[in-house]
Amino acid sequence: MARRARAFDWTRTPLGAPAHWPANLRSALSLCLSSRFPILVWWGDDYRMIYNDAYIPFLGQGKHPDALGRSGEACWREIWPHIGPMLDSVMRTGVATWSDDEQYFFDRALPREEVYVTFTYGPIFAEDGRTVEGIFCPCTETTEKIVGARRMQTLSKLGVRARETLDVHDACTRLAAVLAENASDVAFAAIFRAAPGGLPLVPLAAAGVDAAAVRDALAGPLARAVESGAPVEIDLLACGVTMPGGAWPEPAPRARAIPLRWSGDAGAGAVVVLGASPRRPFNAAYASFQDLVAGHIETAIANAFAYEQERKRAEALAEIDRGKTAFFSNISHEFRTPLTLLLGPLEDACAHAGVPEPVREQLRIAHGNSARLLRLVNALLDFAQIEAGRLRATFRPTDLAALTRDIASRFRSTVERGGLAFEVDCPALPGPVHVDADLWEKIVSNLLSNAFKFTLHGSIRVSLRAGAARTVVFEVADTGVGIAPADRERLFERFYRVEGQGGRSMEGAGIGLALAKELVAAHGGTIEVASEPGRGSTFSVTLRTGAAHLPARHVASERAGPAHAPRPIAPPAPAAQRPPLHGGTATSAPAAAQAPQARGDHRFASTFGARILVADDNADMRHYLNSLLGGAYRVEAVADGARLLDAARRERPDLVLTDVMMPNLDGFAVRGALREDPRLREVPVILLSARAGEEARIAALDAGVDDYLVKPFSARELLARIGAVLERDRQIRERLVMQERLRLRTAQFETLVDVAPIGVFLLDAQLRFAEVNPVTRRTLDAVPDLVGRDFREVTRRVWRPAYAEQIIAVFEHTLATGEQFCATESAETRADTGRTEYYEWQVDRIVLSDGCHGLVCYFRDISAQVQARCRLQQADRQKDEFLAMLAHELRNPLAPVRHAIELLAAAPDDAALQARVTPILMRQTDILGRLVEDLLEVSRITRGLITLRRETVSLDSLAAQAADAVRPFIEQRRHALEVIGEAGLPVFVDPSRLVQCVVNLMNNAAKYTEPGGRVRVETFRRDAWAVLRVADNGRGIPQELLPHVFNLFVQGERTLDRREGGLGIGLSIVARLVDMHGGTVGVESAGAGRGACFEIALPLARPAAASTATAASAPGGSPELPPDRPPPAARRVLVVDDNVDAADALAALLSIEGHQVKVAYSALDALALAPSFEPSAILLDIGLPGMDGHEVARRLRAMPAGRDAQLVAVTGYGQAADRERALAAGFDAHLVKPVAMAQLQRLFGRDA
């Protein structure tokens, strides 16, 4: 919009050309156009519109871009009656307005689109602060919030209503009423149910319309929705169908027919028609709202239908229960006949003398289990008779104590062989009790069998006593496992069993105690239990005496005699006659002598010899499984889950074969305990159970078992399943080993890739990122979540278009052809960061895990290396330029020196010539000395070896000192010098160093200004800073050189003769010294030929700041010498230097001064000459060949001739460390070449 506003011809509007717009309009537009928040500016009397990009959605495609510069009324004609007066009020009063979630109807996507807006009108005042010239309008559209909340409220109400109804028609009526409340979003609604064939549609409910009219008008779309099972869009206007628009006067423009899934009958269905609002655009959000409405309707119908079905199911279950009772009654009778035919022959066979003992043992097992099956059948028959009301009971007066003692006595041998004490306490009662002897036998037997089953240690006690209020109480008390409170409440429920209860066996159907309760109830009595876990149980049966409480038709008056004695019963098989249930296990090892069926399934011969743990609380089953499996496997059989876990932890089994129902731990608990043990987690488990059916099998497999076998099973099936499970386990373990090896190799590879200093990424066959390493993520950090992204998209986002297309073409070519591509050094500017980066990269085609081809790319960012190389090359160029410049600067003074020497050689006796030449030589050698000293000064400053002697001085006095020092040179250049400024600006500085800086700047100003120019030095205060400015009207500084003028060896363009001279280090010294003072230095120049202005800014010193100085002098310089004094007496001086010319020249000068001089050109010559010459002063060079000056000094000091001599180092090494090393070696002084004779004279005079 900013570009569009700039390009717009505003001269055609009352606003006129933008150049003449007032400042307040410009400010308002700056805020508007730069903001990402929707903002509109109204300007002028007719409210001309200027808006930003974020405001465009308010206008829509129909008004934008024509709205720019138009009057407000022309653009917003549909809402002007509302907003026009608001704008006029703000213009008139200057008071802002605020509107929150205001409803408007825009001519935008629809002729009258429902829109909600929050906005404010803020006045834009003229410069007088009173007149309003425009209005600033930030605004935001809240339509989605308002409409969304309205729809959410409707959905919430539908959810509540969906849970309140239990009838389909009532549910639809309630939901239609909710939809009618939101006519703004649901123009109309109708719900229909389809017949099993699809049509005709039956109206269930409607909102805002007649359901029959909708069905007739939209029969075709409704039929398509029901048949296809998918929503059908209906353009009502195109179909010529007029339907109400709900809350709006316009007709609904469209509707959707949405099919509903009807629970129950597969051929039935339903459909809902929802009309759309004529004032809201129909989009994905609107369709989603309609889908959610349909979902709530579907849920409500499903719930109501499910309730109806559940009621019908309950009625059917009641009928089934009645049929079940009749079935049990009939089937129990049918079971008795074959069981009788089984028991008789089995008993005869067991008694036959010619039957081998192993066979006899098998027959006994069969006979015992057949007898148990008969008892279960009898119990089921008793239940059937009780439920059918056909229990044939005859209650006779009976000596209940004698009857009870007789029944209990039959359990004594079994109980005592089980290791328990058995006590029967049934004294005679005062009178007979009316009971049915057969039913009383079943009551007593069930209670005693239950006590024996769940009592492993201690005793069982049977007692019968006369109770209070004409009652008798029969009790069976034991010291067994006890019963938990939660289980006691359900103990007498039919088929209820206490899970995980420890006992002699888990056999049983859960009907013994329930039958006892029913039989006691038939006697008009009650049964109760008192028990605590671990402390035993006591079952109490209370019967009333007399017969008044019994049905008269079932009461007999005669006493029970021999004819009414109870039938003999078969007590439970003695535990001693079975393999041990507790305290022992049965084991076997593979043996070739086993029966043929015990040799295993030879298809799985590789599994033979495996260790199998068997757990079953039935001793006969353990014995059978042991004999069946022992020929092929190492078998250990135990009686419960706890012992199985102990055996498994003692020696890890290869397979566990366990029954589901066992004491202590059942089969499922065993599976869970194995899973929790890391060492046993992978042991396969096969469950054995009498529970058949798909649900039982699925429950077992869900619990994590490997196989589930239903009793009864054949030996061949069991052996085949065991072999298959063991073989599968072996294959799984081998596969896990291979997978672990593969995982380790994969982890090693991933680690190598992750820690590699190069970038690596993998692309799939569609050129999507499959894997990336950390270097790749850092390189492409501007693109989040790389994995899964398209490589082309990322490349075009990161690199500039041309280069991106080149890369994409290379990758596509390699993917298509398999041809490797390598780029040794690729440089390109990134589009996302604007940086130029250098890379080495390589791309190869590889085969992915899915068999398709992919690409792997390796790359290395070499930007740092390339940049370092460039910097090295730049430094090398600067070095070459510096050496060339240094050579030039050194040759300049050397040329006149050489010429002067040649003149002296040509006329050695010409005194006038000597007088003229000598100053030339002095000046040029001074120039050479200054060049060397400047270089050393830079080195000292760079290495931080300069120590400042600070004191508080006024900045103007330092400027005056510098001006005095430079004035001769400025006058020589015929410049006008002006020094002005504020007096008394205190600064805490090293005066000599700061004067050095100012002199440097003034010298530069004089040097680079053509003769006759102007140099101005000014001091002044700026906030907390004292500023010194040096300005000239000379050559100026090119703009490209300004950022670098304070760098070392940087100079502007010079003339070929380099008459200005210099090494380009002066300004660098200035910058570093000023920085050491805590100040700043800057430069300004308008360009070549327009002069330059340098400024030094220093912190103002506190008035009370005390002067301070450090004791050290500038390192590397000459020592401070006392002022001139009369020439010293003649000395005996030994000059030692391997430079013959330097040694001879210095010796000649000393001789002229009257000293006696000897010269040595090597260390050995010096050591040989010293004893005979006995010098009083030795001038010794440090850099001698063979033996350096420090070692020579130490040896001279060791000689008598050198012990008291004045030892002076004369060297070109002038750093602080050099001076310290010289003093440590025994030197008295350290002088830096070239040495002035005056220095030597003062030194000799001081030590004379």
Rosetta blueprint (number, residue, H / E / L):
1 M L
2 A H
3 R H
4 R H
5 A H
6 R H
7 A H
8 F L
9 D L
10 W H
11 T H
12 R H
13 T L
14 P L
15 L L
16 G L
17 A L
18 P H
19 A H
20 H H
21 W L
22 P L
23 A H
24 N H
25 L H
26 R H
27 S H
28 A H
29 L H
30 S H
31 L H
32 C H
33 L H
34 S H
35 S L
36 R L
37 F L
38 P L
39 I E
40 L E
41 V E
42 W E
43 W E
44 G L
45 D L
46 D L
47 Y L
48 R E
49 M E
50 I E
51 Y E
52 N L
53 D H
54 A H
55 Y H
56 I H
57 P H
58 F H
59 L H
60 G L
61 Q L
62 G L
63 K L
64 H L
65 P L
66 D L
67 A L
68 L L
69 G L
70 R L
71 S E
72 G H
73 E H
74 A H
75 C H
76 W L
77 R L
78 E L
79 I L
80 W H
81 P H
82 H H
83 I H
84 G H
85 P H
86 M H
87 L H
88 D H
89 S H
90 V H
91 M H
92 R H
93 T H
94 G L
95 V L
96 A L
97 T E
98 W E
99 S E
100 D E
101 D E
102 E E
103 Q E
104 Y E
105 F E
106 F E
107 D L
108 R L
109 A L
110 L L
111 P L
112 R L
113 E E
114 E E
115 V E
116 Y E
117 V E
118 T E
119 F E
120 T E
121 Y E
122 G E
123 P E
124 I E
125 F E
126 A L
127 E L
128 D L
129 G L
130 R L
131 T L
132 V E
133 E E
134 G E
135 I E
136 F E
137 C E
138 P E
139 C E
140 T E
141 E E
142 T L
143 T H
144 E H
145 K H
146 I H
147 V H
148 G H
149 A H
150 R H
151 R H
152 M H
153 Q H
154 T H
155 L H
156 S H
157 K H
158 L H
159 G H
160 V H
161 R H
162 A H
163 R L
164 E L
165 T L
166 L L
167 D L
168 V H
169 H H
170 D H
171 A H
172 C H
173 T H
174 R H
175 L H
176 A H
177 A H
178 V H
179 L H
180 A H
181 E H
182 N L
183 A L
184 S L
185 D L
186 V L
187 A L
188 F L
189 A E
190 A E
191 I E
192 F E
193 R E
194 A E
195 A L
196 P L
197 G L
198 G L
199 L L
200 P L
201 L E
202 V E
203 P E
204 L E
205 A E
206 A E
207 A E
208 G L
209 V L
210 D L
211 A H
212 A H
213 A H
214 V H
215 R H
216 D H
217 A H
218 L L
219 A H
220 G H
221 P H
222 L H
223 A H
224 R H
225 A H
226 V H
227 E H
228 S H
229 G L
230 A L
231 P L
232 V E
233 E E
234 I E
235 D E
236 L H
237 L H
238 A H
239 C H
240 G L
241 V L
242 T L
243 M L
244 P L
245 G L
246 G L
247 A L
248 W L
249 P L
250 E L
251 P L
252 A L
253 P L
254 R E
255 A E
256 R E
257 A E
258 I E
259 P E
260 L E
261 R L
262 W L
263 S L
264 G L
265 D L
266 A L
267 G L
268 A L
269 G E
270 A E
271 V E
272 V E
273 V E
274 L E
275 G E
276 A L
277 S L
278 P L
279 R L
280 R L
281 P L
282 F L
283 N L
284 A H
285 A H
286 Y H
287 A H
288 S H
289 F H
290 Q H
291 D H
292 L H
293 V H
294 A H
295 G H
296 H H
297 I H
298 E H
299 T H
300 A H
301 I H
302 A H
303 N H
304 A H
305 F H
306 A H
307 Y H
308 E H
309 Q H
310 E H
311 R H
312 K H
313 R H
314 A H
315 E H
316 A H
317 L H
318 A H
319 E H
320 I H
321 D H
322 R H
323 G H
324 K H
325 T H
326 A H
327 F H
328 F H
329 S H
330 N H
331 I H
332 S H
333 H H
334 E H
335 F H
336 R H
337 T H
338 P H
339 L H
340 T H
341 L H
342 L H
343 L H
344 G H
345 P H
346 L H
347 E H
348 D H
349 A H
350 C H
351 A H
352 H L
353 A L
354 G L
355 V L
356 P L
357 E H
358 P H
359 V H
360 R H
361 E H
362 Q H
363 L H
364 R H
365 I H
366 A H
367 H H
368 G H
369 N H
370 S H
371 A H
372 R H
373 L H
374 L H
375 R H
376 L H
377 V H
378 N H
379 A H
380 L H
381 L H
382 D H
383 F H
384 A H
385 Q H
386 I H
387 E H
388 A H
389 G L
390 R L
391 L L
392 R L
393 A L
394 T L
395 F E
396 R E
397 P E
398 T E
399 D L
400 L H
401 A H
402 A H
403 L H
404 T H
405 R H
406 D H
407 I H
408 A H
409 S H
410 R L
411 F L
412 R H
413 S H
414 T H
415 V H
416 E H
417 R H
418 G L
419 G L
420 L L
421 A E
422 F E
423 E E
424 V E
425 D E
426 C L
427 P L
428 A L
429 L L
430 P L
431 G L
432 P L
433 V E
434 H E
435 V E
436 D L
437 A H
438 D H
439 L H
440 W H
441 E H
442 K H
443 I H
444 V H
445 S H
446 N H
447 L H
448 L H
449 S H
450 N H
451 A H
452 F H
453 K H
454 F L
455 T L
456 L L
457 H L
458 G L
459 S E
460 I E
461 R E
462 V E
463 S E
464 L E
465 R E
466 A E
467 G E
468 A L
469 A L
470 R L
471 T E
472 V E
473 V E
474 F E
475 E E
476 V E
477 A E
478 D E
479 T L
480 G L
481 V L
482 G L
483 I L
484 A L
485 P H
486 A H
487 D H
488 R H
489 E L
490 R L
491 L L
492 F L
493 E L
494 R L
495 F L
496 Y L
497 R L
498 V L
499 E L
500 G L
501 Q L
502 G L
503 G L
504 R L
505 S L
506 M L
507 E L
508 G L
509 A L
510 G L
511 I L
512 G H
513 L H
514 A H
515 L H
516 A H
517 K H
518 E H
519 L H
520 V H
521 A H
522 A H
523 H L
524 G L
525 G L
526 T E
527 I E
528 E E
529 V E
530 A E
531 S E
532 E L
533 P L
534 G L
535 R L
536 G L
537 S E
538 T E
539 F E
540 S E
541 V E
542 T E
543 L E
544 R E
545 T L
546 G L
547 A L
548 A L
549 H L
550 L L
551 P L
552 A H
553 R H
554 H H
555 V E
556 A L
557 S L
558 E L
559 R L
560 A L
561 G L
562 P H
563 A H
564 H H
565 A L
566 P L
567 R L
568 P L
569 I L
570 A L
571 P L
572 P L
573 A L
574 P L
575 A H
576 A H
577 Q H
578 R L
579 P L
580 P L
581 L L
582 H L
583 G L
584 G L
585 T L
586 A E
587 T E
588 S E
589 A L
590 P L
591 A L
592 A L
593 A L
594 Q L
595 A L
596 P H
597 Q H
598 A H
599 R H
600 G L
601 D L
602 H H
603 R H
604 F H
605 A H
606 S H
607 T H
608 F L
609 G L
610 A L
611 R E
612 I E
613 L E
614 V E
615 A E
616 D L
617 D L
618 N L
619 A H
620 D H
621 M H
622 R H
623 H H
624 Y H
625 L H
626 N H
627 S H
628 L H
629 L H
630 G L
631 G L
632 A L
633 Y L
634 R E
635 V E
636 E E
637 A E
638 V E
639 A L
640 D L
641 G H
642 A H
643 R H
644 L H
645 L H
646 D H
647 A H
648 A H
649 R H
650 R H
651 E L
652 R L
653 P L
654 D L
655 L E
656 V E
657 L E
658 T E
659 D E
660 V L
661 M L
662 M L
663 P L
664 N L
665 L L
666 D L
667 G H
668 F H
669 A H
670 V H
671 R H
672 G H
673 A H
674 L H
675 R H
676 E H
677 D L
678 P L
679 R L
680 L L
681 R L
682 E L
683 V L
684 P L
685 V E
686 I E
687 L E
688 L E
689 S E
690 A L
691 R L
692 A L
693 G L
694 E H
695 E H
696 A H
697 R H
698 I H
699 A H
700 A H
701 L H
702 D H
703 A L
704 G L
705 V L
706 D L
707 D E
708 Y E
709 L E
710 V E
711 K L
712 P L
713 F L
714 S L
715 A H
716 R H
717 E H
718 L H
719 L H
720 A H
721 R H
722 I H
723 G H
724 A H
725 V H
726 L H
727 E H
728 R H
729 D H
730 R H
731 Q H
732 I H
733 R H
734 E H
735 R H
736 L H
737 V H
738 M H
739 Q H
740 E H
741 R H
742 L H
743 R H
744 L H
745 R H
746 T H
747 A H
748 Q H
749 F H
750 E H
751 T H
752 L H
753 V H
754 D H
755 V H
756 A L
757 P L
758 I L
759 G E
760 V E
761 F E
762 L E
763 L E
764 D L
765 A L
766 Q L
767 L L
768 R E
769 F E
770 A E
771 E E
772 V E
773 N L
774 P H
775 V H
776 T H
777 R H
778 R H
779 T H
780 L L
781 D L
782 A L
783 V L
784 P L
785 D L
786 L L
787 V L
788 G L
789 R L
790 D E
791 F H
792 R H
793 E H
794 V H
795 T H
796 R H
797 R H
798 V H
799 W E
800 R L
801 P H
802 A H
803 Y H
804 A H
805 E H
806 Q H
807 I H
808 I H
809 A H
810 V H
811 F H
812 E H
813 H H
814 T H
815 L H
816 A H
817 T H
818 G L
819 E L
820 Q L
821 F E
822 C E
823 A E
824 T E
825 E E
826 S E
827 A E
828 E E
829 T E
830 R E
831 A L
832 D L
833 T L
834 G L
835 R L
836 T E
837 E E
838 Y E
839 Y E
840 E E
841 W E
842 Q E
843 V E
844 D E
845 R E
846 I E
847 V E
848 L L
849 S L
850 D L
851 G L
852 C L
853 H E
854 G E
855 L E
856 V E
857 C E
858 Y E
859 F E
860 R E
861 D E
862 I L
863 S H
864 A H
865 Q H
866 V H
867 Q H
868 A H
869 R H
870 C H
871 R H
872 L H
873 Q H
874 Q H
875 A H
876 D H
877 R H
878 Q H
879 K H
880 D H
881 E H
882 F H
883 L H
884 A H
885 M H
886 L H
887 A H
888 H H
889 E H
890 L H
891 R H
892 N H
893 P H
894 L H
895 A H
896 P H
897 V H
898 R H
899 H H
900 A H
901 I H
902 E H
903 L H
904 L H
905 A H
906 A H
907 A L
908 P L
909 D L
910 D L
911 A H
912 A H
913 L H
914 Q H
915 A H
916 R H
917 V H
918 T H
919 P H
920 I H
921 L H
922 M H
923 R H
924 Q H
925 T H
926 D H
927 I H
928 L H
929 G H
930 R H
931 L H
932 V H
933 E H
934 D H
935 L H
936 L H
937 E H
938 V H
939 S H
940 R H
941 I H
942 T H
943 R L
944 G L
945 L L
946 I L
947 T L
948 L L
949 R L
950 R L
951 E E
952 T E
953 V E
954 S E
955 L H
956 D H
957 S H
958 L H
959 A H
960 A H
961 Q H
962 A H
963 A H
964 D H
965 A H
966 V H
967 R H
968 P H
969 F H
970 I H
971 E H
972 Q H
973 R L
974 R L
975 H L
976 A E
977 L E
978 E E
979 V E
980 I E
981 G E
982 E L
983 A L
984 G L
985 L L
986 P E
987 V E
988 F E
989 V E
990 D L
991 P H
992 S H
993 R H
994 L H
995 V H
996 Q H
997 C H
998 V H
999 V H
1000 N H
1001 L H
1002 M H
1003 N H
1004 N H
1005 A H
1006 A H
1007 K H
1008 Y L
1009 T L
1010 E L
1011 P L
1012 G L
1013 G L
1014 R E
1015 V E
1016 R E
1017 V E
1018 E E
1019 T E
1020 F E
1021 R E
1022 R E
1023 D L
1024 A L
1025 W E
1026 A E
1027 V E
1028 L E
1029 R E
1030 V E
1031 A E
1032 D E
1033 N L
1034 G L
1035 R L
1036 G L
1037 I L
1038 P L
1039 Q H
1040 E H
1041 L H
1042 L H
1043 P H
1044 H H
1045 V L
1046 F L
1047 N L
1048 L L
1049 F L
1050 V L
1051 Q L
1052 G L
1053 E L
1054 R L
1055 T L
1056 L L
1057 D L
1058 R L
1059 R L
1060 E L
1061 G L
1062 G L
1063 L L
1064 G L
1065 I L
1066 G H
1067 L H
1068 S H
1069 I H
1070 V H
1071 A H
1072 R H
1073 L H
1074 V H
1075 D H
1076 M H
1077 H L
1078 G L
1079 G L
1080 T E
1081 V E
1082 G E
1083 V E
1084 E E
1085 S L
1086 A L
1087 G L
1088 A L
1089 G L
1090 R L
1091 G L
1092 A E
1093 C E
1094 F E
1095 E E
1096 I E
1097 A E
1098 L E
1099 P E
1100 L E
1101 A L
1102 R L
1103 P L
1104 A L
1105 A L
1106 A L
1107 S L
1108 T L
1109 A L
1110 T L
1111 A L
1112 A L
1113 S L
1114 A L
1115 P L
1116 G L
1117 G L
1118 S L
1119 P L
1120 E L
1121 L L
1122 P L
1123 P L
1124 D L
1125 R L
1126 P L
1127 P L
1128 P L
1129 A L
1130 A L
1131 R L
1132 R E
1133 V E
1134 L E
1135 V E
1136 V E
1137 D L
1138 D L
1139 N L
1140 V H
1141 D H
1142 A H
1143 A H
1144 D H
1145 A H
1146 L H
1147 A H
1148 A H
1149 L H
1150 L H
1151 S H
1152 I H
1153 E L
1154 G L
1155 H L
1156 Q E
1157 V E
1158 K E
1159 V E
1160 A E
1161 Y L
1162 S L
1163 A H
1164 L H
1165 D H
1166 A H
1167 L H
1168 A H
1169 L H
1170 A H
1171 P H
1172 S H
1173 F H
1174 E L
1175 P L
1176 S L
1177 A E
1178 I E
1179 L E
1180 L E
1181 D L
1182 I L
1183 G L
1184 L L
1185 P L
1186 G L
1187 M L
1188 D L
1189 G H
1190 H H
1191 E H
1192 V H
1193 A H
1194 R H
1195 R H
1196 L H
1197 R H
1198 A H
1199 M L
1200 P H
1201 A H
1202 G H
1203 R H
1204 D L
1205 A L
1206 Q E
1207 L E
1208 V E
1209 A E
1210 V E
1211 T E
1212 G L
1213 Y L
1214 G L
1215 Q L
1216 A H
1217 A H
1218 D H
1219 R H
1220 E H
1221 R H
1222 A H
1223 L H
1224 A H
1225 A H
1226 G L
1227 F L
1228 D L
1229 A E
1230 H E
1231 L E
1232 V E
1233 K L
1234 P L
1235 V L
1236 A L
1237 M H
1238 A H
1239 Q H
1240 L H
1241 Q H
1242 R H
1243 L H
1244 F H
1245 G H
1246 R H
1247 D L
1248 A L
